Amino acid sequence: MKRSFLILLTLTMLSGCSIFNKISRTPAFQIDENAMEKTVNKTVEELLSSEWLSAFMTSKNERPIIMTSLITNNSNGIIDVNTIYETIDMRLVKSGQVRVVKTDETQRILTPYELAKGQSVDFVISSIIKENPGQPESVVYKLSLWGDKSREPVIEIENIVE
């Protein structure tokens, strides 16, 4: 009797553990690097053609200094964020409309507001990559531009990675 009880107890415990193993996140998927780069370039183009830039240049009579900060991947997509940093910085430099300060690894952990306040920059860019609702294996890229005057972004731009 004891033996059958122990066997039953052991089986119950093992089957209970397998229930918890079945609960997991959606599996990761690979994001096409070319599609991601194209979306980042499009988003930076929109940023550079927005009113904030001409307003800044009119009031200060100089190009703004921009730093790229934290890029957060809140999706299950596998994405090389270092390539995104390089793409943003390269696109900004090539535009000739802004001055770019390179971000180092230690600065990327600070919030954009903290960076804008504590550094000799005018604006800080942060990015979030998130799931695209209703589109499996698709993501949305959101870029935010932060200044040192407010805890709210100056501008936010979202584009779907296609």
N, C-alpha and C positions, 0 to 999 in steps of 0.2 A: 504494500500500500504506500509506504514512504517513497519507494523507488518510483512508482508511477506518478505520484504527486510531484516529485522533483523533476521528472522528465516533462510533465505538463507545464510546470512553472518555467523551466528552461525554454521550452518551445514558445511559450507566451512572451517571454522577455525578448527572445530573438526576433519574433515576428513584429513586436512593438518597435524594435530598433529599425527594422526595414521600412516601416511607415515613414519615419523621420528622414530616411535617406532619399525617399522619393520626392520630397519637397525641396525644390531648388530653383535658382534663377533661370530665366530664359537663356539658352546657350548663346555665346558670343558669335558675332558675325563680322566678316571683314568688310570694311568700307573701302571703296575704290579710291586710291590715292589721287588719281587724276580728277575725279569728280569732286573730291574734297578741296583740292587746290583751286579748281575752277570756281567753286562756291566761295572760298575765302577771298580770291581775287575780286569777284563780283561784289562781295560785301564791302571790301576796302574801297572799291571804286565808288560805291554808294556813299560811304563815309566821307570820302574826299570831295564829293560833289554836294554835300549838305551845307546848310546855311551857317552852321557853327564856325566853319573854317573862314569864310569871307568876313564874318562878324569879328572874329579874333584878329585877323590880319588888318582890318580897317581900324580897330581900336588900338592895337599895339604896334602897328606898322612893322611887323616882323612875322616870320613863320613860327608856328608853335613847336615846342619841343614835346615829343610823344615817346612814351615807354610802353612796351607790351608786357602785361603782367599775366596773372594766372589764367590758364586755359583748363577748364574742367570738362571731363568727359563723363556725363551722366547717362550715357547710353550703354548698351551691351555691345556696341560696335568697337572693333579693334582699330584704333586710330593712332598714328604716330604724331603726337602733339608737338614734338620738336620740329617737324616739317611745317606745321602750322605757324609756329613762331617765326621760322625763317621766311615763310611766304609773306606773312604780314609785314615784317620788317623790310624785306626786299621791295615789296610793292610800294610801301610808304617812301622809301629812299628814292626809288625810280621816279616817283611822281614829281619830286622836287618841290612839293608844296609844304612839306613839314620837315623838321629836323628830328632824327630818331636817336634815342639813347638805348643802347643794348642793355637788356635785363639779365642779371646773373641769377643763378639758381636760388640763392638765399633771398633775393627780393621777390621771387615768385610766390612765396608763402604769405606775403603781406596782402591785405585787401587793397584794391585799387585806390580807395579813398586815402588809406594810410600812405601809399606810395606817392600819390599826388601831393599830399600835405608835407611829407618828409623829404622829398627829393627836389632837385632844381629842374622840375619838368612842369609843363603846363597842363598836360593831359596824360591819362593812363588808359590803355585798352585792356579789357578783359573779355574772355570768350567762354561760352558754354556750348557744349554739344549735348543735345538731348534727343530722346526718342521722338519720332514723328508719329503722333497719334493716328491710329488706323492704317498705318503703312508699315508692315513688318519689315525689318531689316533696312529701314530708312531713318535718317536723322535730320535734325534741324540744327543749323549753325547760327548762334546768336552772338553778335559782337556789341559790346557796350563801351562807350567813351565816357570817362570820368574826369572831372576837374576837381580842384581843391576847394571850391566854394560850396559844394553841396554833397550830401550823402546819397543823392540820386544821380543817375547817369545823365550826361548832357544829351546823349542820343543813344538809341538802341536800334539795331538792324538785325532782322532774322531772314534767313534764306534756307530753303530745303536743299540738301545735298542730293543731286539727281545723277 
